[in-house]
Amino acid sequence: MSQREIFFAAVETALGATGAVEVERMASSDPASFPALHIVDDGQSIGETEAGSTRYQIAFSIEGYVEGTGGSAMHSAINSLHAEAVTATMALIGAVDGLENIEEGDCRIAVAPLASQRRLAFAQDFVATVVTRRGHP
């Protein structure tokens, strides 16, 4: 199993322990159940190489979705889901072999104005630093 797969499987497992009803990697459609968390692989770059090892910067996003009646209750729900997702993701530091760090990036909140139900969403960016043996991503 590649280090990337180990990392993304760990993220998926961690998010599965949150209050989300649906957790999916690289979802090809809108959520079927709410609240939902989707993991998006945004690619990687080489951060640094040393004799025998490579540090990869894996970019990923977590998208969260809630459905409800609108207003303050939905805003509170999206904020709670966001907090759970970030907390679960950051807890992976030190718990996943080869994972050195996770940096939290930008977060965007969106309203789905044309959806059949009232929905809010967030997209939270992260960059993970993963170390592997050189030539074994």
MDTraj code that builds the backbone (N, CA, C; nanometers):
import mdtraj as md
import numpy as np

residues = "MET SER GLN ARG GLU ILE PHE PHE ALA ALA VAL GLU THR ALA LEU GLY ALA THR GLY ALA VAL GLU VAL GLU ARG MET ALA SER SER ASP PRO ALA SER PHE PRO ALA LEU HIS ILE VAL ASP ASP GLY GLN SER ILE GLY GLU THR GLU ALA GLY SER THR ARG TYR GLN ILE ALA PHE SER ILE GLU GLY TYR VAL GLU GLY THR GLY GLY SER ALA MET HIS SER ALA ILE ASN SER LEU HIS ALA GLU ALA VAL THR ALA THR MET ALA LEU ILE GLY ALA VAL ASP GLY LEU GLU ASN ILE GLU GLU GLY ASP CYS ARG ILE ALA VAL ALA PRO LEU ALA SER GLN ARG ARG LEU ALA PHE ALA GLN ASP PHE VAL ALA THR VAL VAL THR ARG ARG GLY HIS PRO".split()
xyz = np.array([
    [0.0853, -0.1177, 0.0000],
    [0.0000, 0.0000, 0.0000],
    [0.0898, 0.1239, 0.0000],
    [0.0563, 0.2204, -0.0821],
    [0.1366, 0.3428, -0.0900],
    [0.1153, 0.4301, 0.0343],
    [0.2107, 0.5182, 0.0587],
    [0.1987, 0.6102, 0.1723],
    [0.0791, 0.7028, 0.1535],
    [0.0505, 0.7402, 0.0275],
    [-0.0676, 0.8235, 0.0004],
    [-0.1942, 0.7502, 0.0420],
    [-0.2046, 0.6225, 0.0070],
    [-0.3246, 0.5453, 0.0421],
    [-0.3366, 0.5294, 0.1928],
    [-0.2247, 0.5033, 0.2587],
    [-0.2261, 0.4924, 0.4055],
    [-0.2789, 0.6223, 0.4657],
    [-0.2288, 0.7351, 0.4152],
    [-0.2712, 0.8647, 0.4677],
    [-0.4195, 0.8895, 0.4432],
    [-0.4657, 0.8738, 0.3188],
    [-0.6066, 0.9035, 0.2893],
    [-0.7015, 0.8061, 0.3590],
    [-0.6608, 0.6810, 0.3746],
    [-0.7434, 0.5855, 0.4496],
    [-0.7549, 0.6290, 0.5956],
    [-0.6457, 0.6824, 0.6520],
    [-0.6486, 0.7302, 0.7906],
    [-0.7414, 0.8509, 0.8047],
    [-0.7383, 0.9421, 0.7080],
    [-0.8285, 1.0578, 0.7116],
    [-0.9734, 1.0103, 0.7057],
    [-1.0010, 0.9176, 0.6150],
    [-1.1372, 0.8663, 0.6005],
    [-1.1853, 0.7991, 0.7295],
    [-1.0994, 0.7203, 0.7911],
    [-1.1346, 0.6536, 0.9173],
    [-1.1592, 0.7557, 1.0283],
    [-1.0728, 0.8567, 1.0365],
    [-1.0882, 0.9602, 1.1402],
    [-1.2186, 1.0364, 1.1232],
    [-1.2522, 1.0707, 0.9993],
    [-1.3771, 1.1438, 0.9762],
    [-1.4988, 1.0553, 1.0008],
    [-1.4832, 0.9249, 0.9835],
    [-1.5924, 0.8320, 1.0119],
    [-1.6302, 0.8284, 1.1595],
    [-1.5389, 0.8732, 1.2452],
    [-1.5658, 0.8756, 1.3896],
    [-1.6322, 1.0066, 1.4330],
    [-1.6596, 1.0971, 1.3382],
    [-1.7291, 1.2223, 1.3705],
    [-1.8798, 1.1976, 1.3649],
    [-1.9561, 1.3040, 1.3749],
    [-2.1020, 1.2936, 1.3677],
    [-2.1570, 1.2861, 1.2264],
    [-2.0698, 1.2795, 1.1267],
    [-2.1165, 1.2744, 0.9873],
    [-2.1811, 1.1397, 0.9570],
    [-2.2933, 1.1439, 0.8876],
    [-2.3651, 1.0229, 0.8469],
    [-2.2997, 0.9636, 0.7215],
    [-2.2480, 1.0521, 0.6350],
    [-2.1835, 1.0094, 0.5104],
    [-2.0408, 1.0620, 0.5084],
    [-1.9451, 0.9718, 0.4850],
    [-1.8047, 1.0091, 0.4654],
    [-1.7596, 0.9388, 0.3388],
    [-1.7075, 1.0182, 0.2433],
    [-1.6692, 0.9591, 0.1155],
    [-1.5456, 1.0291, 0.0601],
    [-1.4574, 0.9490, 0.0016],
    [-1.3399, 1.0030, -0.0669],
    [-1.3718, 1.0252, -0.2131],
    [-1.3289, 1.1379, -0.2655],
    [-1.3414, 1.1714, -0.4078],
    [-1.4837, 1.1458, -0.4585],
    [-1.5799, 1.2001, -0.3875],
    [-1.7216, 1.1829, -0.4226],
    [-1.7488, 1.2388, -0.5617],
    [-1.8266, 1.1661, -0.6389],
    [-1.8566, 1.2097, -0.7751],
    [-1.9934, 1.2781, -0.7850],
    [-2.0593, 1.2938, -0.6711],
    [-2.1901, 1.3592, -0.6732],
    [-2.2141, 1.4292, -0.5389],
    [-2.3262, 1.4980, -0.5301],
    [-2.3646, 1.5628, -0.4059],
    [-2.3927, 1.4559, -0.3000],
    [-2.3883, 1.4934, -0.1733],
    [-2.4171, 1.3966, -0.0675],
    [-2.5578, 1.3384, -0.0786],
    [-2.5719, 1.2139, -0.0377],
    [-2.7029, 1.1486, -0.0338],
    [-2.7629, 1.1578, 0.1060],
    [-2.6760, 1.1711, 0.2079],
    [-2.7187, 1.1779, 0.3482],
    [-2.6477, 1.2937, 0.4155],
    [-2.7118, 1.3498, 0.5169],
    [-2.6570, 1.4656, 0.5874],
    [-2.6566, 1.4418, 0.7364],
    [-2.5592, 1.4961, 0.8083],
    [-2.4441, 1.5709, 0.7612],
    [-2.3450, 1.4801, 0.6871],
    [-2.2691, 1.5406, 0.5967],
    [-2.1766, 1.4641, 0.5134],
    [-2.0394, 1.5304, 0.5123],
    [-1.9362, 1.4465, 0.4981],
    [-1.7989, 1.4935, 0.4813],
    [-1.7387, 1.4229, 0.3605],
    [-1.6828, 1.5006, 0.2692],
    [-1.6174, 1.4450, 0.1511],
    [-1.4702, 1.4857, 0.1524],
    [-1.3852, 1.3919, 0.1157],
    [-1.2405, 1.4144, 0.1115],
    [-1.1998, 1.4305, -0.0346],
    [-1.1286, 1.5396, -0.0642],
    [-1.0854, 1.5679, -0.2003],
    [-0.9324, 1.5683, -0.2048],
    [-0.8750, 1.4820, -0.2871],
    [-0.7302, 1.4755, -0.3081],
    [-0.6935, 1.5842, -0.4085],
    [-0.6185, 1.6838, -0.3635],
    [-0.5803, 1.7964, -0.4488],
    [-0.4390, 1.7827, -0.5051],
    [-0.3802, 1.6625, -0.4976],
    [-0.2480, 1.6387, -0.5553],
    [-0.1359, 1.6539, -0.4545],
    [-0.0146, 1.6474, -0.5054],
    [0.1009, 1.6557, -0.4169],
    [0.2179, 1.7212, -0.4883],
    [0.3159, 1.7633, -0.4088],
    [0.4421, 1.8142, -0.4607],
    [0.5524, 1.7604, -0.3718],
    [0.6740, 1.7653, -0.4220],
    [0.7882, 1.7217, -0.3415],
    [0.8356, 1.8415, -0.2614],
    [0.8355, 1.8257, -0.1325],
    [0.8774, 1.9333, -0.0447],
    [1.0273, 1.9366, -0.0263],
    [1.0876, 1.8196, -0.0123],
    [1.2305, 1.8131, 0.0167],
    [1.2761, 1.6696, -0.0049],
    [1.3978, 1.6532, -0.0546],
    [1.4551, 1.5191, -0.0662],
    [1.5861, 1.5145, 0.0106],
    [1.6124, 1.3995, 0.0679],
    [1.7365, 1.3737, 0.1399],
    [1.7856, 1.2378, 0.0937],
    [1.9032, 1.2027, 0.1335],
    [1.9556, 1.0709, 0.0994],
    [1.8622, 0.9649, 0.1576],
    [1.7941, 0.8947, 0.0713],
    [1.7094, 0.7854, 0.1160],
    [1.5657, 0.8204, 0.1478],
    [1.5278, 0.9492, 0.1499],
    [1.3888, 0.9817, 0.1829],
    [1.3388, 1.1028, 0.1028],
    [1.2075, 1.1089, 0.0895],
    [1.1412, 1.2206, 0.0222],
    [1.0270, 1.2691, 0.1098],
    [1.0164, 1.4004, 0.1216],
    [0.9033, 1.4614, 0.1931],
    [0.8058, 1.5126, 0.0880],
    [0.6852, 1.4605, 0.0931],
    [0.5796, 1.5027, 0.0018],
    [0.4859, 1.5983, 0.0735],
    [0.4377, 1.6965, 0.0012],
    [0.3346, 1.7870, 0.0493],
    [0.2054, 1.7435, -0.0192],
    [0.1183, 1.6774, 0.0547],
    [-0.0087, 1.6292, -0.0006],
    [-0.1167, 1.7327, 0.0296],
    [-0.1721, 1.7899, -0.0760],
    [-0.2799, 1.8886, -0.0612],
    [-0.4135, 1.8149, -0.0667],
    [-0.5007, 1.8482, 0.0266],
    [-0.6345, 1.7875, 0.0265],
    [-0.7328, 1.8838, 0.0899],
    [-0.8583, 1.8605, 0.0597],
    [-0.9660, 1.9409, 0.1168],
    [-1.0698, 1.8482, 0.1775],
    [-1.1356, 1.8980, 0.2782],
    [-1.2510, 1.8287, 0.3342],
    [-1.3698, 1.9202, 0.3114],
    [-1.4718, 1.8653, 0.2474],
    [-1.5950, 1.9392, 0.2239],
    [-1.7016, 1.8854, 0.3177],
    [-1.7709, 1.9749, 0.3843],
    [-1.8761, 1.9359, 0.4770],
    [-2.0092, 1.9928, 0.4328],
    [-2.1169, 1.9175, 0.4563],
    [-2.2506, 1.9574, 0.4122],
    [-2.3523, 1.9315, 0.5223],
    [-2.4406, 2.0282, 0.5436],
    [-2.5541, 2.0103, 0.6347],
    [-2.6810, 2.0541, 0.5634],
    [-2.7914, 1.9999, 0.6092],
    [-2.9223, 2.0312, 0.5528],
    [-3.0144, 2.0640, 0.6694],
    [-3.1048, 2.1603, 0.6511],
    [-3.1946, 2.1961, 0.7600],
    [-3.2946, 2.3022, 0.7202],
    [-3.3385, 2.3764, 0.8198],
    [-3.4416, 2.4767, 0.7967],
    [-3.3845, 2.6154, 0.7732],
    [-3.2521, 2.6294, 0.7830],
    [-3.1885, 2.7577, 0.7574],
    [-3.1570, 2.8338, 0.8836],
    [-3.1010, 2.9507, 0.8654],
    [-3.0736, 3.0405, 0.9762],
    [-2.9644, 2.9963, 1.0702],
    [-2.9780, 3.0420, 1.1942],
    [-2.8757, 3.0193, 1.2962],
    [-2.8517, 2.8715, 1.3245],
    [-2.9568, 2.7923, 1.3241],
    [-2.9414, 2.6487, 1.3537],
    [-2.8510, 2.5810, 1.2517],
    [-2.8698, 2.6129, 1.1243],
    [-2.7840, 2.5530, 1.0208],
    [-2.6423, 2.6067, 1.0294],
    [-2.6282, 2.7346, 1.0575],
    [-2.4944, 2.7910, 1.0702],
    [-2.4210, 2.7256, 1.1862],
    [-2.4893, 2.7031, 1.2969],
    [-2.4291, 2.6329, 1.4108],
    [-2.3910, 2.4901, 1.3729],
    [-2.4771, 2.4244, 1.2959],
    [-2.4504, 2.2865, 1.2543],
    [-2.3279, 2.2787, 1.1642],
    [-2.3126, 2.3714, 1.0706],
    [-2.1960, 2.3670, 0.9808],
    [-2.0691, 2.3998, 1.0587],
    [-2.0796, 2.4929, 1.1565],
    [-1.9631, 2.5244, 1.2390],
    [-1.9222, 2.4052, 1.3249],
    [-2.0173, 2.3326, 1.3789],
    [-1.9869, 2.2137, 1.4596],
    [-1.9236, 2.1037, 1.3746],
    [-1.9808, 2.0809, 1.2557],
    [-1.9259, 1.9789, 1.1661],
    [-1.7838, 2.0157, 1.1248],
    [-1.7613, 2.1421, 1.0959],
    [-1.6270, 2.1893, 1.0609],
    [-1.5291, 2.1626, 1.1744],
    [-1.5677, 2.1978, 1.2963],
    [-1.4803, 2.1773, 1.4119],
    [-1.4484, 2.0295, 1.4317],
    [-1.5481, 1.9425, 1.4170],
    [-1.5248, 1.7985, 1.4300],
    [-1.4275, 1.7485, 1.3239],
    [-1.4448, 1.7944, 1.2005],
    [-1.3592, 1.7492, 1.0905],
    [-1.2150, 1.7942, 1.1100],
    [-1.1963, 1.9199, 1.1480],
    [-1.0604, 1.9709, 1.1695],
    [-0.9949, 1.9004, 1.2873],
    [-1.0668, 1.8841, 1.3970],
    [-1.0121, 1.8170, 1.5151],
    [-0.9714, 1.6738, 1.4836],
    [-1.0565, 1.6003, 1.4130],
    [-1.0260, 1.4610, 1.3766],
    [-0.9056, 1.4533, 1.2837],
    [-0.8966, 1.5460, 1.1901],
    [-0.7854, 1.5456, 1.0952],
    [-0.6539, 1.5797, 1.1638],
    [-0.6529, 1.6823, 1.2459],
    [-0.5297, 1.7235, 1.3133],
    [-0.4817, 1.6194, 1.4145],
    [-0.5733, 1.5384, 1.4660],
    [-0.5366, 1.4333, 1.5616],
    [-0.4548, 1.3221, 1.4957],
    [-0.4483, 1.3204, 1.3636],
    [-0.3696, 1.2181, 1.2929],
    [-0.2198, 1.2413, 1.3049],
    [-0.1797, 1.3650, 1.3377],
    [-0.0368, 1.3946, 1.3533],
    [0.0180, 1.3088, 1.4672],
    [0.1193, 1.2321, 1.4374],
    [0.1793, 1.1428, 1.5374],
    [0.1116, 1.0072, 1.5452],
    [-0.0043, 0.9927, 1.4810],
    [-0.0779, 0.8654, 1.4869],
    [-0.0652, 0.7849, 1.3578],
    [-0.0176, 0.8468, 1.2500],
    [-0.0046, 0.7787, 1.1211],
    [0.1427, 0.7728, 1.0847],
    [0.1921, 0.6535, 1.0607],
    [0.3321, 0.6337, 1.0265],
    [0.3695, 0.7160, 0.9031],
    [0.4767, 0.7924, 0.9119],
    [0.5241, 0.8723, 0.8001],
    [0.4645, 1.0118, 0.7930],
    [0.3595, 1.0377, 0.8680],
    [0.2954, 1.1696, 0.8666],
    [0.3680, 1.2604, 0.9654],
    [0.4331, 1.3643, 0.9120],
    [0.5070, 1.4580, 0.9974],
    [0.4210, 1.5717, 1.0488],
    [0.3344, 1.6246, 0.9613],
    [0.2576, 1.7423, 1.0011],
    [0.1376, 1.7605, 0.9090],
    [0.0395, 1.8343, 0.9577],
    [-0.0737, 1.8787, 0.8769],
    [-0.0921, 2.0267, 0.9051],
    [-0.0940, 2.1049, 0.7984],
    [-0.1176, 2.2486, 0.8103],
    [-0.2593, 2.2783, 0.7639],
    [-0.3298, 2.3536, 0.8447],
    [-0.4651, 2.3963, 0.8094],
    [-0.4561, 2.5173, 0.7164],
    [-0.5341, 2.5166, 0.6095],
    [-0.5356, 2.6275, 0.5154],
    [-0.6655, 2.7046, 0.5231],
    [-0.7079, 2.7562, 0.4096],
    [-0.8291, 2.8374, 0.4030],
    [-0.9551, 2.7534, 0.4199],
    [-1.0588, 2.8191, 0.4692],
    [-1.1914, 2.7580, 0.4807],
    [-1.2913, 2.8499, 0.4117],
    [-1.3767, 2.7904, 0.3307],
    [-1.4809, 2.8658, 0.2611],
    [-1.6171, 2.8095, 0.3006],
    [-1.7131, 2.8975, 0.3262],
    [-1.8497, 2.8583, 0.3592],
    [-1.9385, 2.8967, 0.2418],
    [-2.0324, 2.8101, 0.2075],
    [-2.1199, 2.8376, 0.0927],
    [-2.2638, 2.8008, 0.1257],
    [-2.3549, 2.8710, 0.0606],
    [-2.4976, 2.8416, 0.0669],
    [-2.5357, 2.7799, -0.0668],
    [-2.6199, 2.6771, -0.0640],
    [-2.6679, 2.6142, -0.1881],
    [-2.8052, 2.6728, -0.2203],
    [-2.8110, 2.7873, -0.2895],
    [-2.9381, 2.8576, -0.3097],
    [-3.0367, 2.7852, -0.4017],
    [-2.9895, 2.7003, -0.4914],
    [-3.0797, 2.6348, -0.5861],
    [-3.1090, 2.4893, -0.5498],
    [-3.0624, 2.4441, -0.4355],
    [-3.0873, 2.3063, -0.3933],
    [-3.2350, 2.2872, -0.3580],
    [-3.2805, 2.1629, -0.3615],
    [-3.4203, 2.1331, -0.3286],
    [-3.4483, 2.1534, -0.1793],
    [-3.3442, 2.1457, -0.0977],
    [-3.3530, 2.1695, 0.0465],
    [-3.2519, 2.2776, 0.0827],
    [-3.2712, 2.3409, 0.1974],
    [-3.1748, 2.4406, 0.2431],
    [-3.0478, 2.3680, 0.2877],
    [-2.9349, 2.4110, 0.2313],
    [-2.8077, 2.3465, 0.2606],
    [-2.6974, 2.4492, 0.2762],
    [-2.6051, 2.4186, 0.3667],
    [-2.4815, 2.4939, 0.3815],
    [-2.3654, 2.3968, 0.3625],
    [-2.2525, 2.4515, 0.3202],
    [-2.1341, 2.3681, 0.2997],
    [-2.0095, 2.4451, 0.3405],
    [-1.9043, 2.3706, 0.3697],
    [-1.7726, 2.4308, 0.3873],
    [-1.6725, 2.3496, 0.3067],
    [-1.5626, 2.4135, 0.2716],
    [-1.4474, 2.3469, 0.2110],
    [-1.3253, 2.3946, 0.2880],
    [-1.2576, 2.3020, 0.3533],
    [-1.1404, 2.3328, 0.4354],
    [-1.0175, 2.2729, 0.3682],
    [-0.9190, 2.3571, 0.3391],
    [-0.7944, 2.3119, 0.2764],
    [-0.6927, 2.2704, 0.3815],
    [-0.6113, 2.1703, 0.3461],
    [-0.5018, 2.1232, 0.4305],
    [-0.3825, 2.0894, 0.3418],
    [-0.2645, 2.0889, 0.4024],
    [-0.1446, 2.0332, 0.3388],
    [-0.0776, 1.9442, 0.4423],
    [-0.0585, 1.8175, 0.4050],
    [0.0065, 1.7205, 0.4930],
    [0.1479, 1.6961, 0.4451],
    [0.2416, 1.6869, 0.5387],
    [0.3799, 1.6512, 0.5060],
    [0.3985, 1.5046, 0.5415],
    [0.4300, 1.4263, 0.4385],
    [0.4470, 1.2820, 0.4543],
    [0.5877, 1.2443, 0.4085],
    [0.6575, 1.1651, 0.4890],
    [0.7932, 1.1215, 0.4562],
    [0.7899, 0.9752, 0.4158],
    [0.8571, 0.9462, 0.3031],
    [0.8659, 0.8081, 0.2546],
    [1.0091, 0.7763, 0.2167],
    [1.0345, 0.6470, 0.1990],
    [1.1635, 0.6088, 0.1424],
    [1.1681, 0.6626, 0.0005],
    [1.2808, 0.7095, -0.0404],
    [1.2956, 0.7661, -0.1744],
    [1.2502, 0.6671, -0.2798],
    [1.1641, 0.7142, -0.3711],
    [1.1134, 0.6286, -0.4776],
    [0.9951, 0.5431, -0.4409],
    [0.9381, 0.5642, -0.3218],
    [0.8222, 0.4862, -0.2736],
    [0.7132, 0.5797, -0.2223],
    [0.6435, 0.6472, -0.3156],
    [0.5422, 0.7435, -0.2714],
    [0.4219, 0.6750, -0.2106],
])
top = md.Topology()
chain = top.add_chain()
for i, resn in enumerate(residues, 1):
    res = top.add_residue(resn, chain, resSeq=i)
    for name in ("N", "CA", "C"):
        top.add_atom(name, md.element.get_by_symbol(name[0]), res)
traj = md.Trajectory(xyz[None], top)
